[in-house]
């Protein structure tokens, strides 16, 4: 995944949001839980604010947080593992 890739606006994200069971499974995966833990440790209370803004349609802060995390070895590995769990575009 490239740094400039906006995963929150992708067709894959839209498809995943439309399938509650797959989304629930993905959110409960160890990789997703670890990714969220890392985001919280790096961003503290700012993560909650960024998530709220993303729900309102402004994902800029959350995207920036993810890009920063993906510059770490662990973050990039976790995102890669999570991507493999996302259903492919049809």
PDB file of N, CA, C and O in Angstrom, chain B, residues numbered from 101:
ATOM      1  N   UNK B 101       0.866  -1.184   0.000  1.00  0.00           N
ATOM      2  CA  UNK B 101       0.000   0.000   0.000  1.00  0.00           C
ATOM      3  C   UNK B 101       0.901   1.232   0.000  1.00  0.00           C
ATOM      4  O   UNK B 101       1.812   1.333   0.822  1.00  0.00           O
ATOM      5  N   UNK B 102       0.663   2.139  -0.886  1.00  0.00           N
ATOM      6  CA  UNK B 102       1.498   3.328  -0.945  1.00  0.00           C
ATOM      7  C   UNK B 102       1.096   4.317   0.135  1.00  0.00           C
ATOM      8  O   UNK B 102      -0.022   4.272   0.648  1.00  0.00           O
ATOM      9  N   UNK B 103       2.012   5.206   0.474  1.00  0.00           N
ATOM     10  CA  UNK B 103       1.737   6.195   1.502  1.00  0.00           C
ATOM     11  C   UNK B 103       0.581   7.109   1.133  1.00  0.00           C
ATOM     12  O   UNK B 103      -0.154   7.562   2.010  1.00  0.00           O
ATOM     13  N   UNK B 104       0.412   7.382  -0.141  1.00  0.00           N
ATOM     14  CA  UNK B 104      -0.620   8.308  -0.575  1.00  0.00           C
ATOM     15  C   UNK B 104      -1.966   7.629  -0.804  1.00  0.00           C
ATOM     16  O   UNK B 104      -2.935   8.298  -1.163  1.00  0.00           O
ATOM     17  N   UNK B 105      -2.044   6.348  -0.609  1.00  0.00           N
ATOM     18  CA  UNK B 105      -3.268   5.598  -0.813  1.00  0.00           C
ATOM     19  C   UNK B 105      -4.248   5.926   0.298  1.00  0.00           C
ATOM     20  O   UNK B 105      -3.929   5.807   1.481  1.00  0.00           O
ATOM     21  N   UNK B 106      -5.447   6.341  -0.095  1.00  0.00           N
ATOM     22  CA  UNK B 106      -6.461   6.695   0.896  1.00  0.00           C
ATOM     23  C   UNK B 106      -7.396   5.511   1.080  1.00  0.00           C
ATOM     24  O   UNK B 106      -8.447   5.432   0.444  1.00  0.00           O
ATOM     25  N   UNK B 107      -7.007   4.596   1.949  1.00  0.00           N
ATOM     26  CA  UNK B 107      -7.759   3.361   2.160  1.00  0.00           C
ATOM     27  C   UNK B 107      -9.172   3.608   2.646  1.00  0.00           C
ATOM     28  O   UNK B 107     -10.062   2.797   2.391  1.00  0.00           O
ATOM     29  N   UNK B 108      -9.392   4.696   3.334  1.00  0.00           N
ATOM     30  CA  UNK B 108     -10.718   4.965   3.879  1.00  0.00           C
ATOM     31  C   UNK B 108     -11.730   5.298   2.791  1.00  0.00           C
ATOM     32  O   UNK B 108     -12.936   5.206   3.019  1.00  0.00           O
ATOM     33  N   UNK B 109     -11.256   5.681   1.620  1.00  0.00           N
ATOM     34  CA  UNK B 109     -12.151   6.053   0.521  1.00  0.00           C
ATOM     35  C   UNK B 109     -12.135   5.029  -0.614  1.00  0.00           C
ATOM     36  O   UNK B 109     -12.685   5.288  -1.684  1.00  0.00           O
ATOM     37  N   UNK B 110     -11.526   3.895  -0.396  1.00  0.00           N
ATOM     38  CA  UNK B 110     -11.373   2.904  -1.451  1.00  0.00           C
ATOM     39  C   UNK B 110     -12.647   2.094  -1.664  1.00  0.00           C
ATOM     40  O   UNK B 110     -13.542   2.059  -0.818  1.00  0.00           O
ATOM     41  N   UNK B 111     -12.695   1.448  -2.821  1.00  0.00           N
ATOM     42  CA  UNK B 111     -13.819   0.556  -3.113  1.00  0.00           C
ATOM     43  C   UNK B 111     -13.836  -0.617  -2.131  1.00  0.00           C
ATOM     44  O   UNK B 111     -14.903  -1.094  -1.746  1.00  0.00           O
ATOM     45  N   UNK B 112     -12.651  -1.078  -1.729  1.00  0.00           N
ATOM     46  CA  UNK B 112     -12.564  -2.172  -0.764  1.00  0.00           C
ATOM     47  C   UNK B 112     -13.189  -1.777   0.565  1.00  0.00           C
ATOM     48  O   UNK B 112     -13.906  -2.563   1.183  1.00  0.00           O
ATOM     49  N   UNK B 113     -12.911  -0.560   0.996  1.00  0.00           N
ATOM     50  CA  UNK B 113     -13.492  -0.078   2.255  1.00  0.00           C
ATOM     51  C   UNK B 113     -15.004   0.007   2.154  1.00  0.00           C
ATOM     52  O   UNK B 113     -15.713  -0.373   3.087  1.00  0.00           O
ATOM     53  N   UNK B 114     -15.498   0.498   1.039  1.00  0.00           N
ATOM     54  CA  UNK B 114     -16.941   0.589   0.837  1.00  0.00           C
ATOM     55  C   UNK B 114     -17.586  -0.789   0.865  1.00  0.00           C
ATOM     56  O   UNK B 114     -18.630  -0.980   1.489  1.00  0.00           O
ATOM     57  N   UNK B 115     -16.961  -1.748   0.188  1.00  0.00           N
ATOM     58  CA  UNK B 115     -17.491  -3.110   0.171  1.00  0.00           C
ATOM     59  C   UNK B 115     -17.485  -3.713   1.566  1.00  0.00           C
ATOM     60  O   UNK B 115     -18.438  -4.378   1.970  1.00  0.00           O
ATOM     61  N   UNK B 116     -16.414  -3.479   2.290  1.00  0.00           N
ATOM     62  CA  UNK B 116     -16.304  -4.018   3.638  1.00  0.00           C
ATOM     63  C   UNK B 116     -17.344  -3.410   4.571  1.00  0.00           C
ATOM     64  O   UNK B 116     -17.938  -4.115   5.387  1.00  0.00           O
ATOM     65  N   UNK B 117     -17.563  -2.120   4.453  1.00  0.00           N
ATOM     66  CA  UNK B 117     -18.562  -1.454   5.286  1.00  0.00           C
ATOM     67  C   UNK B 117     -19.968  -1.968   5.001  1.00  0.00           C
ATOM     68  O   UNK B 117     -20.850  -1.880   5.854  1.00  0.00           O
ATOM     69  N   UNK B 118     -20.173  -2.499   3.813  1.00  0.00           N
ATOM     70  CA  UNK B 118     -21.479  -3.037   3.450  1.00  0.00           C
ATOM     71  C   UNK B 118     -21.698  -4.468   3.920  1.00  0.00           C
ATOM     72  O   UNK B 118     -22.802  -4.996   3.787  1.00  0.00           O
ATOM     73  N   UNK B 119     -20.676  -5.098   4.462  1.00  0.00           N
ATOM     74  CA  UNK B 119     -20.779  -6.487   4.921  1.00  0.00           C
ATOM     75  C   UNK B 119     -20.442  -6.538   6.406  1.00  0.00           C
ATOM     76  O   UNK B 119     -19.279  -6.664   6.787  1.00  0.00           O
ATOM     77  N   UNK B 120     -21.470  -6.438   7.234  1.00  0.00           N
ATOM     78  CA  UNK B 120     -21.272  -6.346   8.681  1.00  0.00           C
ATOM     79  C   UNK B 120     -20.495  -7.531   9.266  1.00  0.00           C
ATOM     80  O   UNK B 120     -19.667  -7.338  10.156  1.00  0.00           O
ATOM     81  N   UNK B 121     -20.745  -8.740   8.787  1.00  0.00           N
ATOM     82  CA  UNK B 121     -20.061  -9.915   9.329  1.00  0.00           C
ATOM     83  C   UNK B 121     -18.564  -9.877   9.041  1.00  0.00           C
ATOM     84  O   UNK B 121     -17.752 -10.137   9.929  1.00  0.00           O
ATOM     85  N   UNK B 122     -18.199  -9.556   7.809  1.00  0.00           N
ATOM     86  CA  UNK B 122     -16.776  -9.473   7.467  1.00  0.00           C
ATOM     87  C   UNK B 122     -16.104  -8.334   8.231  1.00  0.00           C
ATOM     88  O   UNK B 122     -14.965  -8.460   8.681  1.00  0.00           O
ATOM     89  N   UNK B 123     -16.826  -7.224   8.371  1.00  0.00           N
ATOM     90  CA  UNK B 123     -16.275  -6.096   9.112  1.00  0.00           C
ATOM     91  C   UNK B 123     -16.057  -6.469  10.577  1.00  0.00           C
ATOM     92  O   UNK B 123     -15.018  -6.150  11.156  1.00  0.00           O
ATOM     93  N   UNK B 124     -17.030  -7.138  11.167  1.00  0.00           N
ATOM     94  CA  UNK B 124     -16.913  -7.569  12.564  1.00  0.00           C
ATOM     95  C   UNK B 124     -15.725  -8.508  12.746  1.00  0.00           C
ATOM     96  O   UNK B 124     -14.953  -8.374  13.696  1.00  0.00           O
ATOM     97  N   UNK B 125     -15.590  -9.454  11.828  1.00  0.00           N
ATOM     98  CA  UNK B 125     -14.470 -10.396  11.891  1.00  0.00           C
ATOM     99  C   UNK B 125     -13.137  -9.662  11.778  1.00  0.00           C
ATOM    100  O   UNK B 125     -12.204  -9.940  12.531  1.00  0.00           O
ATOM    101  N   UNK B 126     -13.053  -8.734  10.843  1.00  0.00           N
ATOM    102  CA  UNK B 126     -11.816  -7.972  10.652  1.00  0.00           C
ATOM    103  C   UNK B 126     -11.486  -7.135  11.887  1.00  0.00           C
ATOM    104  O   UNK B 126     -10.331  -7.079  12.309  1.00  0.00           O
ATOM    105  N   UNK B 127     -12.490  -6.488  12.464  1.00  0.00           N
ATOM    106  CA  UNK B 127     -12.256  -5.651  13.638  1.00  0.00           C
ATOM    107  C   UNK B 127     -11.818  -6.457  14.855  1.00  0.00           C
ATOM    108  O   UNK B 127     -11.168  -5.923  15.753  1.00  0.00           O
ATOM    109  N   UNK B 128     -12.171  -7.738  14.888  1.00  0.00           N
ATOM    110  CA  UNK B 128     -11.801  -8.581  16.022  1.00  0.00           C
ATOM    111  C   UNK B 128     -10.490  -9.327  15.813  1.00  0.00           C
ATOM    112  O   UNK B 128     -10.044 -10.063  16.694  1.00  0.00           O
ATOM    113  N   UNK B 129      -9.874  -9.141  14.653  1.00  0.00           N
ATOM    114  CA  UNK B 129      -8.628  -9.859  14.375  1.00  0.00           C
ATOM    115  C   UNK B 129      -7.497  -9.322  15.251  1.00  0.00           C
ATOM    116  O   UNK B 129      -7.489  -8.145  15.610  1.00  0.00           O
ATOM    117  N   UNK B 130      -6.544 -10.189  15.590  1.00  0.00           N
ATOM    118  CA  UNK B 130      -5.400  -9.743  16.397  1.00  0.00           C
ATOM    119  C   UNK B 130      -4.619  -8.613  15.726  1.00  0.00           C
ATOM    120  O   UNK B 130      -4.111  -7.723  16.408  1.00  0.00           O
ATOM    121  N   UNK B 131      -4.521  -8.640  14.400  1.00  0.00           N
ATOM    122  CA  UNK B 131      -3.775  -7.611  13.683  1.00  0.00           C
ATOM    123  C   UNK B 131      -4.453  -6.246  13.815  1.00  0.00           C
ATOM    124  O   UNK B 131      -3.792  -5.230  14.027  1.00  0.00           O
ATOM    125  N   UNK B 132      -5.772  -6.241  13.686  1.00  0.00           N
ATOM    126  CA  UNK B 132      -6.503  -4.978  13.810  1.00  0.00           C
ATOM    127  C   UNK B 132      -6.412  -4.454  15.235  1.00  0.00           C
ATOM    128  O   UNK B 132      -6.215  -3.258  15.448  1.00  0.00           O
ATOM    129  N   UNK B 133      -6.552  -5.337  16.204  1.00  0.00           N
ATOM    130  CA  UNK B 133      -6.457  -4.917  17.607  1.00  0.00           C
ATOM    131  C   UNK B 133      -5.078  -4.321  17.902  1.00  0.00           C
ATOM    132  O   UNK B 133      -4.973  -3.316  18.605  1.00  0.00           O
ATOM    133  N   UNK B 134      -4.027  -4.936  17.368  1.00  0.00           N
ATOM    134  CA  UNK B 134      -2.673  -4.420  17.581  1.00  0.00           C
ATOM    135  C   UNK B 134      -2.484  -3.081  16.874  1.00  0.00           C
ATOM    136  O   UNK B 134      -1.851  -2.173  17.412  1.00  0.00           O
ATOM    137  N   UNK B 135      -3.035  -2.961  15.670  1.00  0.00           N
ATOM    138  CA  UNK B 135      -2.936  -1.701  14.933  1.00  0.00           C
ATOM    139  C   UNK B 135      -3.600  -0.573  15.715  1.00  0.00           C
ATOM    140  O   UNK B 135      -3.045   0.521  15.818  1.00  0.00           O
ATOM    141  N   UNK B 136      -4.768  -0.829  16.257  1.00  0.00           N
ATOM    142  CA  UNK B 136      -5.477   0.181  17.053  1.00  0.00           C
ATOM    143  C   UNK B 136      -4.683   0.517  18.312  1.00  0.00           C
ATOM    144  O   UNK B 136      -4.609   1.678  18.714  1.00  0.00           O
ATOM    145  N   UNK B 137      -4.098  -0.489  18.923  1.00  0.00           N
ATOM    146  CA  UNK B 137      -3.261  -0.260  20.111  1.00  0.00           C
ATOM    147  C   UNK B 137      -2.084   0.659  19.783  1.00  0.00           C
ATOM    148  O   UNK B 137      -1.762   1.564  20.553  1.00  0.00           O
ATOM    149  N   UNK B 138      -1.451   0.423  18.644  1.00  0.00           N
ATOM    150  CA  UNK B 138      -0.332   1.276  18.223  1.00  0.00           C
ATOM    151  C   UNK B 138      -0.800   2.698  17.928  1.00  0.00           C
ATOM    152  O   UNK B 138      -0.145   3.665  18.315  1.00  0.00           O
ATOM    153  N   UNK B 139      -1.937   2.821  17.240  1.00  0.00           N
ATOM    154  CA  UNK B 139      -2.480   4.154  16.953  1.00  0.00           C
ATOM    155  C   UNK B 139      -2.767   4.907  18.249  1.00  0.00           C
ATOM    156  O   UNK B 139      -2.467   6.096  18.358  1.00  0.00           O
ATOM    157  N   UNK B 140      -3.339   4.229  19.215  1.00  0.00           N
ATOM    158  CA  UNK B 140      -3.636   4.869  20.506  1.00  0.00           C
ATOM    159  C   UNK B 140      -2.355   5.285  21.224  1.00  0.00           C
ATOM    160  O   UNK B 140      -2.275   6.375  21.792  1.00  0.00           O
ATOM    161  N   UNK B 141      -1.359   4.406  21.193  1.00  0.00           N
ATOM    162  CA  UNK B 141      -0.123   4.728  21.912  1.00  0.00           C
ATOM    163  C   UNK B 141       0.616   5.901  21.263  1.00  0.00           C
ATOM    164  O   UNK B 141       1.270   6.680  21.957  1.00  0.00           O
ATOM    165  N   UNK B 142       0.516   6.029  19.951  1.00  0.00           N
ATOM    166  CA  UNK B 142       1.194   7.119  19.254  1.00  0.00           C
ATOM    167  C   UNK B 142       0.412   8.431  19.285  1.00  0.00           C
ATOM    168  O   UNK B 142       1.004   9.508  19.220  1.00  0.00           O
ATOM    169  N   UNK B 143      -0.912   8.344  19.385  1.00  0.00           N
ATOM    170  CA  UNK B 143      -1.737   9.534  19.194  1.00  0.00           C
ATOM    171  C   UNK B 143      -2.628   9.914  20.364  1.00  0.00           C
ATOM    172  O   UNK B 143      -3.209  10.999  20.360  1.00  0.00           O
ATOM    173  N   UNK B 144      -2.752   9.059  21.356  1.00  0.00           N
ATOM    174  CA  UNK B 144      -3.553   9.380  22.538  1.00  0.00           C
ATOM    175  C   UNK B 144      -4.971   9.797  22.195  1.00  0.00           C
ATOM    176  O   UNK B 144      -5.636   9.162  21.378  1.00  0.00           O
ATOM    177  N   UNK B 145      -5.425  10.866  22.822  1.00  0.00           N
ATOM    178  CA  UNK B 145      -6.792  11.352  22.644  1.00  0.00           C
ATOM    179  C   UNK B 145      -7.059  11.874  21.237  1.00  0.00           C
ATOM    180  O   UNK B 145      -8.213  11.984  20.823  1.00  0.00           O
ATOM    181  N   UNK B 146      -6.006  12.192  20.506  1.00  0.00           N
ATOM    182  CA  UNK B 146      -6.173  12.697  19.141  1.00  0.00           C
ATOM    183  C   UNK B 146      -6.801  11.640  18.233  1.00  0.00           C
ATOM    184  O   UNK B 146      -7.472  11.981  17.259  1.00  0.00           O
ATOM    185  N   UNK B 147      -6.588  10.359  18.545  1.00  0.00           N
ATOM    186  CA  UNK B 147      -7.150   9.291  17.728  1.00  0.00           C
ATOM    187  C   UNK B 147      -8.670   9.318  17.771  1.00  0.00           C
ATOM    188  O   UNK B 147      -9.324   9.164  16.739  1.00  0.00           O
ATOM    189  N   UNK B 148      -9.230   9.510  18.940  1.00  0.00           N
ATOM    190  CA  UNK B 148     -10.689   9.556  19.076  1.00  0.00           C
ATOM    191  C   UNK B 148     -11.260  10.723  18.267  1.00  0.00           C
ATOM    192  O   UNK B 148     -12.258  10.574  17.561  1.00  0.00           O
ATOM    193  N   UNK B 149     -10.621  11.865  18.380  1.00  0.00           N
ATOM    194  CA  UNK B 149     -11.072  13.038  17.622  1.00  0.00           C
ATOM    195  C   UNK B 149     -10.973  12.789  16.114  1.00  0.00           C
ATOM    196  O   UNK B 149     -11.874  13.155  15.359  1.00  0.00           O
ATOM    197  N   UNK B 150      -9.881  12.168  15.684  1.00  0.00           N
ATOM    198  CA  UNK B 150      -9.689  11.888  14.258  1.00  0.00           C
ATOM    199  C   UNK B 150     -10.736  10.896  13.757  1.00  0.00           C
ATOM    200  O   UNK B 150     -11.242  11.033  12.643  1.00  0.00           O
ATOM    201  N   UNK B 151     -11.058   9.905  14.572  1.00  0.00           N
ATOM    202  CA  UNK B 151     -12.075   8.926  14.181  1.00  0.00           C
ATOM    203  C   UNK B 151     -13.445   9.588  14.057  1.00  0.00           C
ATOM    204  O   UNK B 151     -14.207   9.288  13.138  1.00  0.00           O
ATOM    205  N   UNK B 152     -13.746  10.480  14.977  1.00  0.00           N
ATOM    206  CA  UNK B 152     -15.023  11.204  14.908  1.00  0.00           C
ATOM    207  C   UNK B 152     -15.088  12.063  13.653  1.00  0.00           C
ATOM    208  O   UNK B 152     -16.126  12.122  12.993  1.00  0.00           O
ATOM    209  N   UNK B 153     -13.993  12.725  13.322  1.00  0.00           N
ATOM    210  CA  UNK B 153     -13.957  13.544  12.107  1.00  0.00           C
ATOM    211  C   UNK B 153     -14.113  12.668  10.864  1.00  0.00           C
ATOM    212  O   UNK B 153     -14.787  13.055   9.909  1.00  0.00           O
ATOM    213  N   UNK B 154     -13.495  11.502  10.879  1.00  0.00           N
ATOM    214  CA  UNK B 154     -13.594  10.594   9.736  1.00  0.00           C
ATOM    215  C   UNK B 154     -15.035  10.131   9.537  1.00  0.00           C
ATOM    216  O   UNK B 154     -15.500  10.012   8.404  1.00  0.00           O
ATOM    217  N   UNK B 155     -15.735   9.871  10.630  1.00  0.00           N
ATOM    218  CA  UNK B 155     -17.144   9.484  10.525  1.00  0.00           C
ATOM    219  C   UNK B 155     -17.981  10.589   9.907  1.00  0.00           C
ATOM    220  O   UNK B 155     -19.014  10.321   9.294  1.00  0.00           O
ATOM    221  N   UNK B 156     -17.540  11.827  10.066  1.00  0.00           N
ATOM    222  CA  UNK B 156     -18.256  12.977   9.495  1.00  0.00           C
ATOM    223  C   UNK B 156     -17.809  13.277   8.073  1.00  0.00           C
ATOM    224  O   UNK B 156     -18.328  14.196   7.439  1.00  0.00           O
ATOM    225  N   UNK B 157     -16.847  12.506   7.567  1.00  0.00           N
ATOM    226  CA  UNK B 157     -16.405  12.683   6.192  1.00  0.00           C
ATOM    227  C   UNK B 157     -15.037  13.306   6.014  1.00  0.00           C
ATOM    228  O   UNK B 157     -14.556  13.414   4.886  1.00  0.00           O
ATOM    229  N   UNK B 158     -14.394  13.720   7.102  1.00  0.00           N
ATOM    230  CA  UNK B 158     -13.061  14.327   7.022  1.00  0.00           C
ATOM    231  C   UNK B 158     -12.037  13.353   7.599  1.00  0.00           C
ATOM    232  O   UNK B 158     -11.807  13.323   8.808  1.00  0.00           O
ATOM    233  N   UNK B 159     -11.433  12.568   6.731  1.00  0.00           N
ATOM    234  CA  UNK B 159     -10.500  11.530   7.172  1.00  0.00           C
ATOM    235  C   UNK B 159      -9.038  11.981   7.152  1.00  0.00           C
ATOM    236  O   UNK B 159      -8.143  11.152   7.317  1.00  0.00           O
ATOM    237  N   UNK B 160      -8.780  13.258   6.958  1.00  0.00           N
ATOM    238  CA  UNK B 160      -7.406  13.744   6.797  1.00  0.00           C
ATOM    239  C   UNK B 160      -6.517  13.409   7.995  1.00  0.00           C
ATOM    240  O   UNK B 160      -5.410  12.901   7.816  1.00  0.00           O
ATOM    241  N   UNK B 161      -6.984  13.685   9.205  1.00  0.00           N
ATOM    242  CA  UNK B 161      -6.159  13.419  10.390  1.00  0.00           C
ATOM    243  C   UNK B 161      -5.934  11.927  10.594  1.00  0.00           C
ATOM    244  O   UNK B 161      -4.823  11.503  10.912  1.00  0.00           O
ATOM    245  N   UNK B 162      -6.981  11.131  10.412  1.00  0.00           N
ATOM    246  CA  UNK B 162      -6.849   9.685  10.580  1.00  0.00           C
ATOM    247  C   UNK B 162      -5.921   9.103   9.511  1.00  0.00           C
ATOM    248  O   UNK B 162      -5.114   8.218   9.795  1.00  0.00           O
ATOM    249  N   UNK B 163      -6.040   9.599   8.302  1.00  0.00           N
ATOM    250  CA  UNK B 163      -5.164   9.147   7.221  1.00  0.00           C
ATOM    251  C   UNK B 163      -3.707   9.496   7.536  1.00  0.00           C
ATOM    252  O   UNK B 163      -2.812   8.683   7.307  1.00  0.00           O
ATOM    253  N   UNK B 164      -3.471  10.684   8.053  1.00  0.00           N
ATOM    254  CA  UNK B 164      -2.104  11.095   8.414  1.00  0.00           C
ATOM    255  C   UNK B 164      -1.545  10.197   9.518  1.00  0.00           C
ATOM    256  O   UNK B 164      -0.373   9.820   9.486  1.00  0.00           O
ATOM    257  N   UNK B 165      -2.382   9.860  10.487  1.00  0.00           N
ATOM    258  CA  UNK B 165      -1.943   8.967  11.573  1.00  0.00           C
ATOM    259  C   UNK B 165      -1.571   7.592  11.020  1.00  0.00           C
ATOM    260  O   UNK B 165      -0.571   7.000  11.425  1.00  0.00           O
ATOM    261  N   UNK B 166      -2.390   7.089  10.085  1.00  0.00           N
ATOM    262  CA  UNK B 166      -2.106   5.785   9.490  1.00  0.00           C
ATOM    263  C   UNK B 166      -0.832   5.827   8.662  1.00  0.00           C
ATOM    264  O   UNK B 166      -0.032   4.893   8.711  1.00  0.00           O
ATOM    265  N   UNK B 167      -0.638   6.888   7.911  1.00  0.00           N
ATOM    266  CA  UNK B 167       0.568   6.996   7.095  1.00  0.00           C
ATOM    267  C   UNK B 167       1.811   7.017   7.981  1.00  0.00           C
ATOM    268  O   UNK B 167       2.820   6.394   7.651  1.00  0.00           O
ATOM    269  N   UNK B 168       1.742   7.726   9.092  1.00  0.00           N
ATOM    270  CA  UNK B 168       2.871   7.766  10.025  1.00  0.00           C
ATOM    271  C   UNK B 168       3.147   6.376  10.581  1.00  0.00           C
ATOM    272  O   UNK B 168       4.298   5.948  10.667  1.00  0.00           O
ATOM    273  N   UNK B 169       2.083   5.676  10.954  1.00  0.00           N
ATOM    274  CA  UNK B 169       2.236   4.332  11.509  1.00  0.00           C
ATOM    275  C   UNK B 169       2.791   3.372  10.466  1.00  0.00           C
ATOM    276  O   UNK B 169       3.592   2.493  10.786  1.00  0.00           O
ATOM    277  N   UNK B 170       2.363   3.544   9.219  1.00  0.00           N
ATOM    278  CA  UNK B 170       2.830   2.655   8.163  1.00  0.00           C
ATOM    279  C   UNK B 170       4.298   2.877   7.813  1.00  0.00           C
ATOM    280  O   UNK B 170       4.883   2.072   7.088  1.00  0.00           O
ATOM    281  N   UNK B 171       4.891   3.926   8.303  1.00  0.00           N
ATOM    282  CA  UNK B 171       6.321   4.155   8.107  1.00  0.00           C
ATOM    283  C   UNK B 171       7.164   3.341   9.083  1.00  0.00           C
ATOM    284  O   UNK B 171       8.392   3.342   9.008  1.00  0.00           O
ATOM    285  N   UNK B 172       6.489   2.647  10.001  1.00  0.00           N
ATOM    286  CA  UNK B 172       7.206   1.757  10.920  1.00  0.00           C
ATOM    287  C   UNK B 172       7.103   0.335  10.392  1.00  0.00           C
ATOM    288  O   UNK B 172       6.144  -0.007   9.700  1.00  0.00           O
ATOM    289  N   UNK B 173       8.079  -0.482  10.715  1.00  0.00           N
ATOM    290  CA  UNK B 173       8.059  -1.875  10.259  1.00  0.00           C
ATOM    291  C   UNK B 173       6.839  -2.624  10.753  1.00  0.00           C
ATOM    292  O   UNK B 173       6.185  -3.327   9.982  1.00  0.00           O
ATOM    293  N   UNK B 174       6.529  -2.482  12.024  1.00  0.00           N
ATOM    294  CA  UNK B 174       5.381  -3.197  12.578  1.00  0.00           C
ATOM    295  C   UNK B 174       4.075  -2.697  11.973  1.00  0.00           C
ATOM    296  O   UNK B 174       3.200  -3.494  11.636  1.00  0.00           O
ATOM    297  N   UNK B 175       3.942  -1.399  11.836  1.00  0.00           N
ATOM    298  CA  UNK B 175       2.727  -0.835  11.262  1.00  0.00           C
ATOM    299  C   UNK B 175       2.510  -1.302   9.840  1.00  0.00           C
ATOM    300  O   UNK B 175       1.403  -1.698   9.477  1.00  0.00           O
ATOM    301  N   UNK B 176       3.560  -1.260   9.027  1.00  0.00           N
ATOM    302  CA  UNK B 176       3.453  -1.700   7.632  1.00  0.00           C
ATOM    303  C   UNK B 176       3.096  -3.181   7.553  1.00  0.00           C
ATOM    304  O   UNK B 176       2.285  -3.583   6.719  1.00  0.00           O
ATOM    305  N   UNK B 177       3.695  -3.984   8.415  1.00  0.00           N
ATOM    306  CA  UNK B 177       3.403  -5.414   8.435  1.00  0.00           C
ATOM    307  C   UNK B 177       1.949  -5.684   8.825  1.00  0.00           C
ATOM    308  O   UNK B 177       1.278  -6.517   8.215  1.00  0.00           O
ATOM    309  N   UNK B 178       1.474  -4.976   9.838  1.00  0.00           N
ATOM    310  CA  UNK B 178       0.092  -5.166  10.273  1.00  0.00           C
ATOM    311  C   UNK B 178      -0.894  -4.767   9.177  1.00  0.00           C
ATOM    312  O   UNK B 178      -1.863  -5.482   8.924  1.00  0.00           O
ATOM    313  N   UNK B 179      -0.653  -3.639   8.532  1.00  0.00           N
ATOM    314  CA  UNK B 179      -1.543  -3.185   7.463  1.00  0.00           C
ATOM    315  C   UNK B 179      -1.545  -4.207   6.329  1.00  0.00           C
ATOM    316  O   UNK B 179      -2.600  -4.503   5.768  1.00  0.00           O
ATOM    317  N   UNK B 180      -0.387  -4.746   5.988  1.00  0.00           N
ATOM    318  CA  UNK B 180      -0.300  -5.751   4.937  1.00  0.00           C
ATOM    319  C   UNK B 180      -1.117  -6.992   5.308  1.00  0.00           C
ATOM    320  O   UNK B 180      -1.837  -7.538   4.472  1.00  0.00           O
ATOM    321  N   UNK B 181      -1.002  -7.428   6.553  1.00  0.00           N
ATOM    322  CA  UNK B 181      -1.754  -8.593   7.003  1.00  0.00           C
ATOM    323  C   UNK B 181      -3.258  -8.331   6.987  1.00  0.00           C
ATOM    324  O   UNK B 181      -4.044  -9.205   6.620  1.00  0.00           O
ATOM    325  N   UNK B 182      -3.648  -7.138   7.380  1.00  0.00           N
ATOM    326  CA  UNK B 182      -5.067  -6.775   7.392  1.00  0.00           C
ATOM    327  C   UNK B 182      -5.599  -6.698   5.963  1.00  0.00           C
ATOM    328  O   UNK B 182      -6.712  -7.148   5.690  1.00  0.00           O
ATOM    329  N   UNK B 183      -4.815  -6.136   5.058  1.00  0.00           N
ATOM    330  CA  UNK B 183      -5.243  -6.040   3.660  1.00  0.00           C
ATOM    331  C   UNK B 183      -5.565  -7.412   3.083  1.00  0.00           C
ATOM    332  O   UNK B 183      -6.480  -7.543   2.270  1.00  0.00           O
ATOM    333  N   UNK B 184      -4.826  -8.429   3.491  1.00  0.00           N
ATOM    334  CA  UNK B 184      -5.058  -9.783   2.990  1.00  0.00           C
ATOM    335  C   UNK B 184      -6.400 -10.331   3.463  1.00  0.00           C
ATOM    336  O   UNK B 184      -6.931 -11.269   2.867  1.00  0.00           O
ATOM    337  N   UNK B 185      -6.950  -9.758   4.525  1.00  0.00           N
ATOM    338  CA  UNK B 185      -8.229 -10.213   5.066  1.00  0.00           C
ATOM    339  C   UNK B 185      -9.424  -9.476   4.454  1.00  0.00           C
ATOM    340  O   UNK B 185     -10.570  -9.886   4.639  1.00  0.00           O
ATOM    341  N   UNK B 186      -9.153  -8.389   3.725  1.00  0.00           N
ATOM    342  CA  UNK B 186     -10.218  -7.576   3.128  1.00  0.00           C
ATOM    343  C   UNK B 186     -10.672  -8.242   1.837  1.00  0.00           C
ATOM    344  O   UNK B 186      -9.843  -8.660   1.028  1.00  0.00           O
ATOM    345  N   UNK B 187     -11.987  -8.344   1.638  1.00  0.00           N
ATOM    346  CA  UNK B 187     -12.479  -8.967   0.406  1.00  0.00           C
ATOM    347  C   UNK B 187     -12.025  -8.183  -0.820  1.00  0.00           C
ATOM    348  O   UNK B 187     -11.999  -6.953  -0.799  1.00  0.00           O
ATOM    349  N   UNK B 188     -11.668  -8.891  -1.886  1.00  0.00           N
ATOM    350  CA  UNK B 188     -11.219  -8.201  -3.105  1.00  0.00           C
ATOM    351  C   UNK B 188     -12.371  -7.452  -3.767  1.00  0.00           C
ATOM    352  O   UNK B 188     -13.544  -7.775  -3.577  1.00  0.00           O
ATOM    353  N   UNK B 189     -11.999  -6.442  -4.548  1.00  0.00           N
ATOM    354  CA  UNK B 189     -12.997  -5.677  -5.322  1.00  0.00           C
ATOM    355  C   UNK B 189     -13.607  -6.574  -6.376  1.00  0.00           C
ATOM    356  O   UNK B 189     -12.943  -7.429  -6.961  1.00  0.00           O
ATOM    357  N   UNK B 190     -14.857  -6.362  -6.595  1.00  0.00           N
ATOM    358  CA  UNK B 190     -15.550  -7.148  -7.630  1.00  0.00           C
ATOM    359  C   UNK B 190     -15.745  -6.323  -8.864  1.00  0.00           C
ATOM    360  O   UNK B 190     -16.309  -6.805  -9.846  1.00  0.00           O
TER     361      UNK B 190
END
